[in-house]
């Protein structure tokens, strides 16, 4: 994906084994889909890497010095093309687990101290806050 008009994926390494059965799909991908993928993405450096005895994978290097590795073991060429496109479209940011949302049954109006909420029907959807006097 382009961030401010600049593609974030700089380099894509396609690693495969020329002997293993789990690399059958990626070898077919390299023959059929990889040349058109290179032509459609001239901003991207695509490198093939022969690694014997290892499962095939795609490795993407991004401008922000991050990298992502996707295992494509036993996948058909169309799914490998989909994974390569997903790497190209990603921004390369680290995946961060979001904090869980706390859902309450009633609106919470406490900011500092103990407060009460009044819903004014005449004003529409306006909440009015008031401090409890003790």
Secondary structure, 3 states (H helix, E strand, C coil): CEECCEECEEEEEEEECCCCHHHHHHHHHHHHCHHHHHHHCCCCEEEEEECCCCCCEEEEEECCCCEEEEECCCCCHHHHHHHHHHHHHCCCCCCCCCCCCCCCCCCCCCCCCCEEEEEECCCCCEEEEEECCC
